[in-house]
Amino acid sequence: MVQHYVREALAQAVYENLRDGRVVATVPPCKGVIVFGVDHRSAQQELSSVLEEWTMLGVRLCHTLPVLGGVDLNTDDARALVQY
């Protein structure tokens, strides 16, 4: 379920090339998620990892997470499955 959520988040990712050649990536609905990479691929890989951690922490702390692509982790059943 977390992997599906991360895939949906990655589909909404915004990448920007910086003047120094690095790439910054964010997912606008996922507040506070921002990563930097030396290129698009490394930014995407780092973003995937950070999103997984961000999601797991949000579930553990009972934060309200954005519904992405129809994936809603805010229900008791979804939280129980993620924490299992």
C-alpha positions in Angstrom: 0.0 0.0 0.0 2.8 2.4 0.8 4.5 1.6 -2.5 1.3 2.4 -4.4 1.1 5.7 -2.5 4.7 6.5 -3.3 4.1 5.8 -7.0 1.1 8.1 -7.0 3.2 10.8 -5.3 6.0 10.4 -7.8 3.5 10.9 -10.6 2.8 14.3 -9.2 6.5 15.2 -8.7 7.8 18.6 -9.9 11.4 18.8 -11.0 13.4 21.9 -11.5 16.9 22.3 -12.9 19.0 24.6 -10.8 21.7 27.0 -12.2 24.4 24.9 -10.6 23.3 21.8 -12.5 21.5 20.1 -9.7 17.9 19.1 -9.8 15.3 19.9 -7.0 12.2 17.7 -6.7 9.0 18.3 -4.8 5.5 16.8 -4.6 3.3 19.8 -4.0 0.6 18.0 -2.0 3.2 16.5 0.3 4.2 19.4 2.5 7.9 19.5 3.4 9.1 16.9 0.9 12.0 18.3 -1.0 15.1 16.6 -2.4 18.1 17.6 -4.4 20.1 15.4 -6.8 23.0 15.7 -9.2 20.6 14.8 -12.0 17.0 14.0 -12.7 17.5 10.3 -12.0 19.2 10.7 -8.7 16.6 13.3 -7.6 13.8 10.8 -8.4 15.5 8.0 -6.5 16.0 10.2 -3.5 12.5 11.5 -3.7 11.1 7.9 -3.7 13.1 7.1 -0.6 12.1 10.3 1.2 8.4 9.8 0.3 8.4 6.3 1.8 9.9 7.6 5.0 7.6 10.6 5.1 4.6 8.4 4.5 5.5 5.9 7.2 6.2 8.6 9.7 3.0 10.4 8.9 1.0 7.2 9.4 2.7 6.4 12.7 2.1 9.9 14.0 -1.5 9.9 12.7 -1.0 12.9 10.5 -3.6 13.6 7.9 -1.9 12.7 4.6 -3.0 13.9 1.2 -5.1 11.5 -0.8 -3.1 10.8 -3.9 -4.5 9.0 -7.0 -7.3 7.7 -4.9 -5.0 6.2 -2.3 -6.2 7.3 1.1 -4.0 6.3 4.1 -6.1 8.3 6.6 -8.6 5.5 7.4 -8.2 3.2 10.4 -8.0 0.2 8.1 -5.3 1.7 5.9 -3.3 2.8 8.9 -3.5 -0.7 10.3 -2.3 -2.3 7.0 0.6 0.2 6.7 1.7 -0.4 10.3 1.5 -4.2 10.0 
